[in-house]
Amino acid sequence: MTSNFQLSVDDQKLVVIIAGEPSGDLHASQVARRLKERLPEIELAGMGGDLMESAGVKLLFHIRDSAVMGISEVLNMIPAFLQKQRDLKKLIATKKPSVVVLVDFGDFNLGIAKFAHQLNIPTIYYIPPKAWAWRGNRVEKLARTTSIIASIFPFETEFYRKKGANVEFVGHPLLDVAQTDFTQTEARKSLDIADNYPVVGLMPGSRRKEIQCLLPIMLEVAQNLLRRIPSCRFILPLAPGIDRQSLPNMPFVKIIEDAVYPSMRAADLMLVASGTATLEAACIGTPMIIVYKVSLLTWWIIQHFVNLEFIGLPNIIAGREIVPELLQDEVTTNQVTATVIDLLENPEQCQKQRQELKQVSKSLGSIGARERVTDLILNYL
């Protein structure tokens, strides 16, 4: 629990917002900022990260220790999660907020939704669980316990609607934050990167475990590429919350802080951990290769229980593989290197991927997700 947590105003103007991962912190902070702009007297509290806190949310808990990757890692965190959930429920029961806003964070927030529903407190679920991928029984729970689901994918909206949920498609929040109005030349100039070299971006994820797993392989790939293409340059845009001091020494990689989108635009090709970053690259239109490697237990569960043909969001949305995916045992230095070289040496393939990524980006809706979610929240105040 944060040491300076304290609420001060009329409970009727209180909104509780709960996010548990860096991407949720980003999207929740955008909504929180708009709420404060449109209704300055509103009180915001809950769980989140630095971005939510800077947007005016008083944090009962910070997410810095909550972002985990894989089933086995989640199991280890269950006692801590349950304690945080109990304390958040106590906050809701004591303060009786006007509305509870849940942002992603799967089963943790499902428990909060059920509790708020029992207290007759309206609940908005923004970025709902991916029940279309696995554990579809969660749909019925969501339909019963949430006032409205704010969906970010068109196919997801139809899925929940067919199951009887009150759902509204708000568009994808990445469209609100993705910076796409600059050229590759402009991006490289802003990052002090020469315009006449091939540039490969490395994005090993936003969680410590993910980075520990994927970054060593990506660095070996980079060294292989330098032997094959000596002019190649490498950039690594730091994910929010990752300290550059925690990274290994890598003199052949340019580490970039606070410039994810210019970095993506500057790159000719991105090597990206599966997750939100793949959609960010799709919005920017940069060709990519998706890599995914988890614990053996997590991989076994995915193989037996996840109802998806693809791992990467661009491929899921497109309904076919438009971006190469390298999964688990395929994530080796040699195989990743070969896949990168194949794309770098075939500009026609890269151009085809750019065109298909453009269609994926269009399917995400229009700019304004944060405004539409803010409207939904204000309806309950």
C-alpha atoms as a printed R data frame, in Angstrom:
    type eleno elety resid chain resno       x       y       z
1   ATOM     1    CA   MET     A     1   0.000   0.000   0.000
2   ATOM     2    CA   THR     A     2   1.351   3.444  -0.872
3   ATOM     3    CA   SER     A     3   2.283   5.502   2.177
4   ATOM     4    CA   ASN     A     4   0.568   8.751   1.158
5   ATOM     5    CA   PHE     A     5  -2.842   7.383   0.171
6   ATOM     6    CA   GLN     A     6  -5.638   9.599   1.447
7   ATOM     7    CA   LEU     A     7  -9.037  10.622   0.089
8   ATOM     8    CA   SER     A     8 -10.588  13.955   0.863
9   ATOM     9    CA   VAL     A     9 -13.800  14.806  -0.981
10  ATOM    10    CA   ASP     A    10 -17.451  13.915  -1.396
11  ATOM    11    CA   ASP     A    11 -17.809  10.183  -2.024
12  ATOM    12    CA   GLN     A    12 -20.387  10.877  -4.740
13  ATOM    13    CA   LYS     A    13 -17.597  12.336  -6.899
14  ATOM    14    CA   LEU     A    14 -15.268   9.355  -6.397
15  ATOM    15    CA   VAL     A    15 -14.266   7.037  -9.250
16  ATOM    16    CA   VAL     A    16 -12.159   3.965  -8.512
17  ATOM    17    CA   ILE     A    17  -9.877   2.917 -11.398
18  ATOM    18    CA   ILE     A    18  -7.943  -0.357 -11.292
19  ATOM    19    CA   ALA     A    19  -5.174  -1.374 -13.699
20  ATOM    20    CA   GLY     A    20  -2.447  -3.919 -13.062
21  ATOM    21    CA   GLU     A    21  -0.029  -3.762 -15.990
22  ATOM    22    CA   PRO     A    22   1.973  -1.087 -17.844
23  ATOM    23    CA   SER     A    23  -0.361  -1.030 -20.862
24  ATOM    24    CA   GLY     A    24  -3.389  -0.707 -18.587
25  ATOM    25    CA   ASP     A    25  -1.646   2.083 -16.689
26  ATOM    26    CA   LEU     A    26  -1.143   3.947 -19.975
27  ATOM    27    CA   HIS     A    27  -4.727   3.625 -21.185
28  ATOM    28    CA   ALA     A    28  -6.256   4.307 -17.761
29  ATOM    29    CA   SER     A    29  -4.104   7.424 -17.378
30  ATOM    30    CA   GLN     A    30  -5.477   8.833 -20.640
31  ATOM    31    CA   VAL     A    31  -9.031   8.443 -19.345
32  ATOM    32    CA   ALA     A    32  -8.127   9.777 -15.898
33  ATOM    33    CA   ARG     A    33  -6.622  12.914 -17.409
34  ATOM    34    CA   ARG     A    34  -9.763  13.588 -19.461
35  ATOM    35    CA   LEU     A    35 -11.967  13.043 -16.409
36  ATOM    36    CA   LYS     A    36  -9.953  15.628 -14.480
37  ATOM    37    CA   GLU     A    37 -10.133  18.083 -17.374
38  ATOM    38    CA   ARG     A    38 -13.876  17.735 -17.800
39  ATOM    39    CA   LEU     A    39 -14.784  17.488 -14.108
40  ATOM    40    CA   PRO     A    40 -11.961  19.036 -12.036
41  ATOM    41    CA   GLU     A    41 -13.610  18.331  -8.676
42  ATOM    42    CA   ILE     A    42 -13.692  14.577  -9.287
43  ATOM    43    CA   GLU     A    43 -11.685  12.286  -6.974
44  ATOM    44    CA   LEU     A    44  -9.835   9.369  -8.586
45  ATOM    45    CA   ALA     A    45  -8.353   6.459  -6.640
46  ATOM    46    CA   GLY     A    46  -7.319   2.865  -7.162
47  ATOM    47    CA   MET     A    47  -4.367   0.824  -8.411
48  ATOM    48    CA   GLY     A    48  -2.016   1.725 -11.240
49  ATOM    49    CA   GLY     A    49   1.414   3.038 -12.133
50  ATOM    50    CA   ASP     A    50   3.347   6.259 -12.581
51  ATOM    51    CA   LEU     A    51   1.223   7.418 -15.517
52  ATOM    52    CA   MET     A    52  -2.051   7.086 -13.614
53  ATOM    53    CA   GLU     A    53  -0.530   8.821 -10.610
54  ATOM    54    CA   SER     A    54   0.679  11.724 -12.751
55  ATOM    55    CA   ALA     A    55  -2.837  11.966 -14.229
56  ATOM    56    CA   GLY     A    56  -4.306  12.536 -10.775
57  ATOM    57    CA   VAL     A    57  -5.182   9.043  -9.545
58  ATOM    58    CA   LYS     A    58  -4.431   8.479  -5.856
59  ATOM    59    CA   LEU     A    59  -2.857   5.032  -5.718
60  ATOM    60    CA   LEU     A    60  -3.720   2.574  -3.001
61  ATOM    61    CA   PHE     A    61  -1.226   0.241  -4.712
62  ATOM    62    CA   HIS     A    62   1.450   0.744  -7.349
63  ATOM    63    CA   ILE     A    63   1.764  -1.864 -10.115
64  ATOM    64    CA   ARG     A    64   5.558  -1.992 -10.195
65  ATOM    65    CA   ASP     A    65   5.500  -5.427  -8.563
66  ATOM    66    CA   SER     A    66   2.306  -6.687 -10.213
67  ATOM    67    CA   ALA     A    67   3.310  -7.062 -13.865
68  ATOM    68    CA   VAL     A    68   4.077 -10.755 -14.374
69  ATOM    69    CA   MET     A    69   4.409 -13.009 -17.395
70  ATOM    70    CA   GLY     A    70   3.160 -16.578 -17.699
71  ATOM    71    CA   ILE     A    71   1.078 -18.933 -15.578
72  ATOM    72    CA   SER     A    72   3.825 -20.069 -13.211
73  ATOM    73    CA   GLU     A    73   4.802 -16.473 -12.452
74  ATOM    74    CA   VAL     A    74   1.159 -15.584 -11.756
75  ATOM    75    CA   LEU     A    75   0.834 -18.536  -9.348
76  ATOM    76    CA   ASN     A    76   3.750 -17.230  -7.298
77  ATOM    77    CA   MET     A    77   2.051 -13.846  -6.969
78  ATOM    78    CA   ILE     A    78  -1.393 -15.108  -5.908
79  ATOM    79    CA   PRO     A    79  -1.050 -14.356  -2.143
80  ATOM    80    CA   ALA     A    80   0.047 -10.770  -2.844
81  ATOM    81    CA   PHE     A    81  -2.705 -10.306  -5.438
82  ATOM    82    CA   LEU     A    82  -5.366 -11.568  -3.041
83  ATOM    83    CA   GLN     A    83  -4.241  -9.138  -0.337
84  ATOM    84    CA   LYS     A    84  -4.367  -6.214  -2.761
85  ATOM    85    CA   GLN     A    85  -7.780  -7.323  -3.960
86  ATOM    86    CA   ARG     A    86  -9.070  -7.450  -0.371
87  ATOM    87    CA   ASP     A    87  -7.792  -3.950   0.354
88  ATOM    88    CA   LEU     A    88  -9.325  -2.557  -2.845
89  ATOM    89    CA   LYS     A    89 -12.649  -4.194  -1.977
90  ATOM    90    CA   LYS     A    90 -12.446  -2.567   1.445
91  ATOM    91    CA   LEU     A    91 -11.899   0.816  -0.221
92  ATOM    92    CA   ILE     A    92 -14.936   0.268  -2.464
93  ATOM    93    CA   ALA     A    93 -17.144  -0.918   0.394
94  ATOM    94    CA   THR     A    94 -16.116   1.977   2.632
95  ATOM    95    CA   LYS     A    95 -16.173   4.844   0.149
96  ATOM    96    CA   LYS     A    96 -19.005   3.659  -2.143
97  ATOM    97    CA   PRO     A    97 -17.666   5.246  -5.367
98  ATOM    98    CA   SER     A    98 -20.038   6.448  -8.055
99  ATOM    99    CA   VAL     A    99 -18.508   3.995 -10.504
100 ATOM   100    CA   VAL     A   100 -15.680   1.460 -10.635
101 ATOM   101    CA   VAL     A   101 -13.578   1.367 -13.818
102 ATOM   102    CA   LEU     A   102 -11.650  -1.846 -14.447
103 ATOM   103    CA   VAL     A   103  -8.873  -1.825 -17.037
104 ATOM   104    CA   ASP     A   104  -7.707  -5.200 -18.381
105 ATOM   105    CA   PHE     A   105  -5.926  -7.317 -15.690
106 ATOM   106    CA   GLY     A   106  -8.088 -10.425 -16.142
107 ATOM   107    CA   ASP     A   107  -9.084 -12.466 -13.120
108 ATOM   108    CA   PHE     A   108  -8.037  -9.864 -10.569
109 ATOM   109    CA   ASN     A   109 -10.551  -7.376 -11.913
110 ATOM   110    CA   LEU     A   110 -13.250 -10.020 -12.384
111 ATOM   111    CA   GLY     A   111 -13.249 -10.472  -8.613
112 ATOM   112    CA   ILE     A   112 -13.571  -6.714  -8.145
113 ATOM   113    CA   ALA     A   113 -16.452  -6.588 -10.658
114 ATOM   114    CA   LYS     A   114 -18.371  -9.263  -8.767
115 ATOM   115    CA   PHE     A   115 -17.845  -7.460  -5.457
116 ATOM   116    CA   ALA     A   116 -18.936  -4.060  -6.796
117 ATOM   117    CA   HIS     A   117 -22.001  -5.661  -8.382
118 ATOM   118    CA   GLN     A   118 -23.019  -7.115  -5.009
119 ATOM   119    CA   LEU     A   119 -22.903  -3.576  -3.604
120 ATOM   120    CA   ASN     A   120 -24.963  -2.232  -6.546
121 ATOM   121    CA   ILE     A   121 -22.075  -0.021  -7.626
122 ATOM   122    CA   PRO     A   122 -21.912   0.541 -11.418
123 ATOM   123    CA   THR     A   123 -18.902  -1.066 -13.068
124 ATOM   124    CA   ILE     A   124 -17.330  -0.310 -16.447
125 ATOM   125    CA   TYR     A   125 -14.874  -2.865 -17.810
126 ATOM   126    CA   TYR     A   126 -12.497  -1.146 -20.219
127 ATOM   127    CA   ILE     A   127 -10.374  -3.608 -22.237
128 ATOM   128    CA   PRO     A   128 -12.163  -6.767 -21.061
129 ATOM   129    CA   PRO     A   129 -10.567 -10.211 -20.623
130 ATOM   130    CA   LYS     A   130  -9.803 -12.048 -23.857
131 ATOM   131    CA   ALA     A   131 -12.488 -14.652 -23.273
132 ATOM   132    CA   TRP     A   132 -12.635 -15.176 -27.033
133 ATOM   133    CA   ALA     A   133  -9.171 -16.740 -26.735
134 ATOM   134    CA   TRP     A   134  -9.585 -18.965 -23.697
135 ATOM   135    CA   ARG     A   135 -11.805 -19.618 -20.670
136 ATOM   136    CA   GLY     A   136 -14.947 -18.486 -22.439
137 ATOM   137    CA   ASN     A   137 -17.000 -19.091 -19.291
138 ATOM   138    CA   ARG     A   138 -15.823 -15.678 -18.065
139 ATOM   139    CA   VAL     A   139 -18.209 -14.027 -20.526
140 ATOM   140    CA   GLU     A   140 -21.261 -14.969 -18.474
141 ATOM   141    CA   LYS     A   141 -19.623 -13.610 -15.309
142 ATOM   142    CA   LEU     A   142 -18.820 -10.343 -17.047
143 ATOM   143    CA   ALA     A   143 -22.321 -10.033 -18.471
144 ATOM   144    CA   ARG     A   144 -23.800 -10.459 -14.977
145 ATOM   145    CA   THR     A   145 -21.452  -8.239 -13.009
146 ATOM   146    CA   THR     A   146 -20.587  -5.281 -15.262
147 ATOM   147    CA   SER     A   147 -22.827  -2.362 -16.171
148 ATOM   148    CA   ILE     A   148 -21.098  -1.963 -19.526
149 ATOM   149    CA   ILE     A   149 -18.094  -3.417 -21.326
150 ATOM   150    CA   ALA     A   150 -15.989  -0.943 -23.313
151 ATOM   151    CA   SER     A   151 -14.522  -3.138 -26.040
152 ATOM   152    CA   ILE     A   152 -11.461  -2.246 -28.111
153 ATOM   153    CA   PHE     A   153 -11.769  -4.762 -30.971
154 ATOM   154    CA   PRO     A   154 -14.716  -5.053 -33.407
155 ATOM   155    CA   PHE     A   155 -14.691  -8.870 -33.353
156 ATOM   156    CA   GLU     A   156 -14.526  -8.798 -29.553
157 ATOM   157    CA   THR     A   157 -17.589  -6.550 -29.416
158 ATOM   158    CA   GLU     A   158 -19.645  -9.007 -31.444
159 ATOM   159    CA   PHE     A   159 -18.387 -11.907 -29.340
160 ATOM   160    CA   TYR     A   160 -19.528 -10.315 -26.074
161 ATOM   161    CA   ARG     A   161 -22.796  -9.031 -27.535
162 ATOM   162    CA   LYS     A   162 -23.776 -12.516 -28.709
163 ATOM   163    CA   LYS     A   163 -23.234 -13.727 -25.143
164 ATOM   164    CA   GLY     A   164 -25.724 -11.183 -23.797
165 ATOM   165    CA   ALA     A   165 -23.321  -8.589 -22.409
166 ATOM   166    CA   ASN     A   166 -23.996  -4.851 -22.540
167 ATOM   167    CA   VAL     A   167 -21.032  -3.880 -24.705
168 ATOM   168    CA   GLU     A   168 -19.938  -0.817 -26.649
169 ATOM   169    CA   PHE     A   169 -17.092  -0.619 -29.161
170 ATOM   170    CA   VAL     A   170 -14.976   2.399 -28.207
171 ATOM   171    CA   GLY     A   171 -12.065   1.857 -30.599
172 ATOM   172    CA   HIS     A   172  -8.519   0.974 -29.671
173 ATOM   173    CA   PRO     A   173  -6.788   3.400 -27.271
174 ATOM   174    CA   LEU     A   174  -3.473   3.052 -29.080
175 ATOM   175    CA   LEU     A   175  -4.915   5.209 -31.839
176 ATOM   176    CA   ASP     A   176  -5.071   8.067 -29.322
177 ATOM   177    CA   VAL     A   177  -1.394   7.860 -28.404
178 ATOM   178    CA   ALA     A   178   0.424   6.393 -31.405
179 ATOM   179    CA   GLN     A   179   2.433   9.152 -33.095
180 ATOM   180    CA   THR     A   180   2.243   8.524 -36.825
181 ATOM   181    CA   ASP     A   181   2.617  12.006 -38.315
182 ATOM   182    CA   PHE     A   182   6.321  11.911 -39.172
183 ATOM   183    CA   THR     A   183   8.455  10.229 -41.804
184 ATOM   184    CA   GLN     A   184  11.222   7.710 -41.247
185 ATOM   185    CA   THR     A   185  13.785  10.370 -42.158
186 ATOM   186    CA   GLU     A   186  12.318  12.792 -39.595
187 ATOM   187    CA   ALA     A   187  12.244  10.074 -36.934
188 ATOM   188    CA   ARG     A   188  15.873   9.148 -37.541
189 ATOM   189    CA   LYS     A   189  16.954  12.772 -37.449
190 ATOM   190    CA   SER     A   190  15.202  13.289 -34.099
191 ATOM   191    CA   LEU     A   191  17.013  10.241 -32.692
192 ATOM   192    CA   ASP     A   192  20.392  11.109 -34.266
193 ATOM   193    CA   ILE     A   193  20.392   7.981 -36.439
194 ATOM   194    CA   ALA     A   194  21.979   8.067 -39.895
195 ATOM   195    CA   ASP     A   195  19.482   7.792 -42.724
196 ATOM   196    CA   ASN     A   196  21.595   5.563 -44.980
197 ATOM   197    CA   TYR     A   197  21.841   2.435 -42.799
198 ATOM   198    CA   PRO     A   198  19.406  -0.443 -42.222
199 ATOM   199    CA   VAL     A   199  17.959  -0.136 -38.706
200 ATOM   200    CA   VAL     A   200  16.516  -2.995 -36.651
201 ATOM   201    CA   GLY     A   201  14.505  -2.219 -33.518
202 ATOM   202    CA   LEU     A   202  14.623  -4.544 -30.518
203 ATOM   203    CA   MET     A   203  11.592  -4.671 -28.214
204 ATOM   204    CA   PRO     A   204  11.978  -7.547 -25.726
205 ATOM   205    CA   GLY     A   205   8.873  -6.616 -23.732
206 ATOM   206    CA   SER     A   206   7.789  -4.512 -20.781
207 ATOM   207    CA   ARG     A   207   8.095  -7.091 -17.985
208 ATOM   208    CA   ARG     A   208  11.354  -8.001 -16.277
209 ATOM   209    CA   LYS     A   209  10.864 -11.741 -16.843
210 ATOM   210    CA   GLU     A   210  10.111 -11.167 -20.518
211 ATOM   211    CA   ILE     A   211  13.221  -9.035 -20.966
212 ATOM   212    CA   GLN     A   212  15.418 -11.534 -19.139
213 ATOM   213    CA   CYS     A   213  14.172 -14.266 -21.465
214 ATOM   214    CA   LEU     A   214  14.208 -12.484 -24.828
215 ATOM   215    CA   LEU     A   215  16.873  -9.776 -24.686
216 ATOM   216    CA   PRO     A   216  19.896 -12.149 -24.617
217 ATOM   217    CA   ILE     A   217  18.596 -13.890 -27.740
218 ATOM   218    CA   MET     A   218  17.921 -10.563 -29.472
219 ATOM   219    CA   LEU     A   219  21.465  -9.399 -28.699
220 ATOM   220    CA   GLU     A   220  22.931 -12.597 -30.151
221 ATOM   221    CA   VAL     A   221  20.783 -12.051 -33.245
222 ATOM   222    CA   ALA     A   222  22.120  -8.488 -33.512
223 ATOM   223    CA   GLN     A   223  25.710  -9.749 -33.381
224 ATOM   224    CA   ASN     A   224  24.931 -12.336 -36.074
225 ATOM   225    CA   LEU     A   225  23.419  -9.633 -38.256
226 ATOM   226    CA   LEU     A   226  26.472  -7.399 -37.844
227 ATOM   227    CA   ARG     A   227  28.640 -10.193 -39.217
228 ATOM   228    CA   ARG     A   228  26.279 -10.577 -42.195
229 ATOM   229    CA   ILE     A   229  25.336  -6.896 -42.660
230 ATOM   230    CA   PRO     A   230  28.095  -4.752 -41.049
231 ATOM   231    CA   SER     A   231  26.213  -1.516 -41.783
232 ATOM   232    CA   CYS     A   232  23.192  -2.607 -39.715
233 ATOM   233    CA   ARG     A   233  22.234  -0.420 -36.750
234 ATOM   234    CA   PHE     A   234  20.223  -1.461 -33.694
235 ATOM   235    CA   ILE     A   235  17.960   0.535 -31.408
236 ATOM   236    CA   LEU     A   236  16.154  -0.474 -28.226
237 ATOM   237    CA   PRO     A   237  13.330   1.842 -27.113
238 ATOM   238    CA   LEU     A   238  12.945   1.433 -23.358
239 ATOM   239    CA   ALA     A   239   9.499   0.342 -22.187
240 ATOM   240    CA   PRO     A   240   7.955   2.534 -19.445
241 ATOM   241    CA   GLY     A   241   9.128   1.498 -15.996
242 ATOM   242    CA   ILE     A   242  12.297  -0.246 -17.214
243 ATOM   243    CA   ASP     A   243  15.541   1.209 -15.846
244 ATOM   244    CA   ARG     A   244  18.366   1.244 -18.384
245 ATOM   245    CA   GLN     A   245  20.774   0.407 -15.554
246 ATOM   246    CA   SER     A   246  19.078  -2.998 -15.293
247 ATOM   247    CA   LEU     A   247  20.081  -3.845 -18.871
248 ATOM   248    CA   PRO     A   248  23.348  -5.568 -19.814
249 ATOM   249    CA   ASN     A   249  26.200  -3.747 -21.501
250 ATOM   250    CA   MET     A   250  25.502  -3.662 -25.254
251 ATOM   251    CA   PRO     A   251  27.681  -1.067 -27.004
252 ATOM   252    CA   PHE     A   252  26.341  -1.969 -30.452
253 ATOM   253    CA   VAL     A   253  22.750  -1.074 -29.455
254 ATOM   254    CA   LYS     A   254  21.452   2.491 -29.098
255 ATOM   255    CA   ILE     A   255  19.129   2.671 -26.080
256 ATOM   256    CA   ILE     A   256  16.358   5.219 -26.526
257 ATOM   257    CA   GLU     A   257  14.227   6.596 -23.702
258 ATOM   258    CA   ASP     A   258  10.785   8.197 -23.974
259 ATOM   259    CA   ALA     A   259  10.557   7.808 -27.745
260 ATOM   260    CA   VAL     A   260   8.897   4.495 -28.555
261 ATOM   261    CA   TYR     A   261   6.960   5.713 -31.600
262 ATOM   262    CA   PRO     A   262   9.814   7.626 -33.255
263 ATOM   263    CA   SER     A   263  11.954   4.522 -32.679
264 ATOM   264    CA   MET     A   264   9.394   2.326 -34.399
265 ATOM   265    CA   ARG     A   265   9.153   4.740 -37.319
266 ATOM   266    CA   ALA     A   266  12.947   4.969 -37.566
267 ATOM   267    CA   ALA     A   267  13.345   1.189 -37.846
268 ATOM   268    CA   ASP     A   268  13.195  -0.758 -41.091
269 ATOM   269    CA   LEU     A   269  12.192  -3.832 -39.110
270 ATOM   270    CA   MET     A   270  11.170  -4.530 -35.517
271 ATOM   271    CA   LEU     A   271  11.886  -7.646 -33.479
272 ATOM   272    CA   VAL     A   272   8.996  -7.508 -31.004
273 ATOM   273    CA   ALA     A   273   7.819  -9.531 -28.020
274 ATOM   274    CA   SER     A   274   4.200 -10.591 -28.428
275 ATOM   275    CA   GLY     A   275   1.876  -8.081 -26.801
276 ATOM   276    CA   THR     A   276   0.662  -4.515 -27.130
277 ATOM   277    CA   ALA     A   277   3.875  -3.418 -28.862
278 ATOM   278    CA   THR     A   278   2.903  -5.478 -31.915
279 ATOM   279    CA   LEU     A   279  -0.207  -3.336 -32.353
280 ATOM   280    CA   GLU     A   280   1.824  -0.178 -31.820
281 ATOM   281    CA   ALA     A   281   4.114  -1.262 -34.645
282 ATOM   282    CA   ALA     A   282   1.033  -2.018 -36.759
283 ATOM   283    CA   CYS     A   283  -0.300   1.517 -36.185
284 ATOM   284    CA   ILE     A   284   3.083   2.961 -37.158
285 ATOM   285    CA   GLY     A   285   3.255   0.609 -40.139
286 ATOM   286    CA   THR     A   286   6.693  -0.834 -39.425
287 ATOM   287    CA   PRO     A   287   7.331  -4.440 -40.552
288 ATOM   288    CA   MET     A   288   8.026  -6.787 -37.664
289 ATOM   289    CA   ILE     A   289   8.766 -10.287 -36.475
290 ATOM   290    CA   ILE     A   290   6.904 -11.450 -33.368
291 ATOM   291    CA   VAL     A   291   8.725 -13.597 -30.804
292 ATOM   292    CA   TYR     A   292   7.103 -15.389 -27.887
293 ATOM   293    CA   LYS     A   293   8.807 -17.542 -25.266
294 ATOM   294    CA   VAL     A   294   7.379 -18.473 -21.855
295 ATOM   295    CA   SER     A   295   7.825 -21.121 -19.161
296 ATOM   296    CA   LEU     A   296   7.116 -24.759 -20.048
297 ATOM   297    CA   LEU     A   297   4.008 -24.756 -17.838
298 ATOM   298    CA   THR     A   298   2.593 -21.652 -19.504
299 ATOM   299    CA   TRP     A   299   3.343 -23.058 -22.960
300 ATOM   300    CA   TRP     A   300   1.629 -26.359 -22.105
301 ATOM   301    CA   ILE     A   301  -1.493 -24.494 -20.969
302 ATOM   302    CA   ILE     A   302  -1.504 -22.369 -24.138
303 ATOM   303    CA   GLN     A   303  -1.253 -25.450 -26.330
304 ATOM   304    CA   HIS     A   304  -4.097 -27.245 -24.565
305 ATOM   305    CA   PHE     A   305  -6.516 -24.488 -23.581
306 ATOM   306    CA   VAL     A   306  -6.048 -21.388 -25.733
307 ATOM   307    CA   ASN     A   307  -8.426 -21.295 -28.678
308 ATOM   308    CA   LEU     A   308  -6.284 -19.242 -31.054
309 ATOM   309    CA   GLU     A   309  -4.425 -20.019 -34.245
310 ATOM   310    CA   PHE     A   310  -1.999 -17.132 -33.728
311 ATOM   311    CA   ILE     A   311  -0.250 -15.415 -30.821
312 ATOM   312    CA   GLY     A   312   0.355 -11.958 -32.298
313 ATOM   313    CA   LEU     A   313  -2.478  -9.431 -32.229
314 ATOM   314    CA   PRO     A   314  -1.967  -8.243 -35.836
315 ATOM   315    CA   ASN     A   315  -2.389 -11.829 -37.038
316 ATOM   316    CA   ILE     A   316  -5.388 -12.453 -34.771
317 ATOM   317    CA   ILE     A   317  -7.107  -9.328 -36.090
318 ATOM   318    CA   ALA     A   318  -6.235 -10.112 -39.721
319 ATOM   319    CA   GLY     A   319  -7.358 -13.724 -39.335
320 ATOM   320    CA   ARG     A   320  -4.191 -14.961 -41.031
321 ATOM   321    CA   GLU     A   321  -0.437 -14.717 -40.601
322 ATOM   322    CA   ILE     A   322   0.624 -11.379 -42.025
323 ATOM   323    CA   VAL     A   323   3.539 -11.075 -39.574
324 ATOM   324    CA   PRO     A   324   6.040 -13.917 -38.982
325 ATOM   325    CA   GLU     A   325   5.659 -15.525 -35.555
326 ATOM   326    CA   LEU     A   326   8.456 -17.433 -33.838
327 ATOM   327    CA   LEU     A   327   7.166 -19.301 -30.804
328 ATOM   328    CA   GLN     A   328   8.848 -21.069 -27.892
329 ATOM   329    CA   ASP     A   329  11.409 -23.570 -29.306
330 ATOM   330    CA   GLU     A   330  11.549 -21.549 -32.536
331 ATOM   331    CA   VAL     A   331  12.994 -18.613 -30.601
332 ATOM   332    CA   THR     A   332  16.629 -19.507 -31.212
333 ATOM   333    CA   THR     A   333  19.436 -17.240 -32.318
334 ATOM   334    CA   ASN     A   334  19.826 -18.968 -35.675
335 ATOM   335    CA   GLN     A   335  16.132 -19.122 -36.544
336 ATOM   336    CA   VAL     A   336  15.425 -15.527 -35.545
337 ATOM   337    CA   THR     A   337  18.514 -14.343 -37.442
338 ATOM   338    CA   ALA     A   338  17.436 -16.184 -40.587
339 ATOM   339    CA   THR     A   339  13.929 -14.700 -40.399
340 ATOM   340    CA   VAL     A   340  15.274 -11.163 -39.954
341 ATOM   341    CA   ILE     A   341  17.673 -11.529 -42.889
342 ATOM   342    CA   ASP     A   342  14.893 -12.931 -45.071
343 ATOM   343    CA   LEU     A   343  12.809  -9.793 -44.511
344 ATOM   344    CA   LEU     A   344  15.667  -7.302 -44.725
345 ATOM   345    CA   GLU     A   345  16.799  -8.764 -48.046
346 ATOM   346    CA   ASN     A   346  13.286  -8.919 -49.506
347 ATOM   347    CA   PRO     A   347  11.835  -5.385 -49.631
348 ATOM   348    CA   GLU     A   348   8.759  -6.693 -51.478
349 ATOM   349    CA   GLN     A   349   7.833  -8.782 -48.427
350 ATOM   350    CA   CYS     A   350   8.300  -5.767 -46.163
351 ATOM   351    CA   GLN     A   351   6.118  -3.611 -48.397
352 ATOM   352    CA   LYS     A   352   3.403  -6.274 -48.468
353 ATOM   353    CA   GLN     A   353   3.469  -6.432 -44.671
354 ATOM   354    CA   ARG     A   354   3.180  -2.625 -44.454
355 ATOM   355    CA   GLN     A   355   0.032  -2.700 -46.587
356 ATOM   356    CA   GLU     A   356  -1.532  -5.456 -44.503
357 ATOM   357    CA   LEU     A   357  -0.633  -3.687 -41.249
358 ATOM   358    CA   LYS     A   358  -2.400  -0.604 -42.589
359 ATOM   359    CA   GLN     A   359  -5.607  -2.638 -42.880
360 ATOM   360    CA   VAL     A   360  -5.175  -3.920 -39.322
361 ATOM   361    CA   SER     A   361  -4.778  -0.347 -38.082
362 ATOM   362    CA   LYS     A   362  -7.932   0.754 -39.925
363 ATOM   363    CA   SER     A   363  -9.946  -2.044 -38.303
364 ATOM   364    CA   LEU     A   364  -9.154  -0.688 -34.827
365 ATOM   365    CA   GLY     A   365 -11.694   2.118 -35.234
366 ATOM   366    CA   SER     A   366 -11.125   5.848 -35.040
367 ATOM   367    CA   ILE     A   367  -9.242   8.146 -32.701
368 ATOM   368    CA   GLY     A   368 -11.170   9.023 -29.547
369 ATOM   369    CA   ALA     A   369 -11.322   5.880 -27.380
370 ATOM   370    CA   ARG     A   370 -10.384   7.847 -24.264
371 ATOM   371    CA   GLU     A   371 -13.152  10.370 -24.935
372 ATOM   372    CA   ARG     A   372 -15.779   7.681 -25.467
373 ATOM   373    CA   VAL     A   373 -14.778   5.876 -22.266
374 ATOM   374    CA   THR     A   374 -14.807   9.180 -20.383
375 ATOM   375    CA   ASP     A   375 -18.360   9.776 -21.626
376 ATOM   376    CA   LEU     A   376 -19.413   6.346 -20.337
377 ATOM   377    CA   ILE     A   377 -17.969   7.123 -16.905
378 ATOM   378    CA   LEU     A   378 -19.510  10.594 -16.663
379 ATOM   379    CA   ASN     A   379 -22.927   9.072 -17.351
380 ATOM   380    CA   TYR     A   380 -22.752   7.583 -13.841
381 ATOM   381    CA   LEU     A   381 -21.804  10.819 -12.052
